[in-house]
Amino acid sequence: MSRLAEKLADEIAAMTIEHIDKTGDEDIVQMLATTMGDSSQTLQEAFITSIRVQRAAIRAKKDLAARARKLAEAPPDAG
């Protein structure tokens, strides 16, 4: 996969995730993927991968932050 396609896909995926967070419009992912696929299967695949990777990273960061808060709030071991 070309670096240009990955860079563009990452940028568009980040913008798309921001749009979804603001609007709840999940359909935008499929619409954009279809639009990209009409012209560039490489860009389409990079975009779909980037959406998945960025969403996974966002979930992991949230889980890590929640775990850190939970451990910070826990009383120290009595042992």
Secondary structure by P-SEA (a helix, b strand, c coil): ccaaaaaaaaaaaaaaaaaaaaccccaaaaaaaaaaaaccaaaaaaaaaaaaaaaaaaaaaaaaaaaaaaaaacccccc
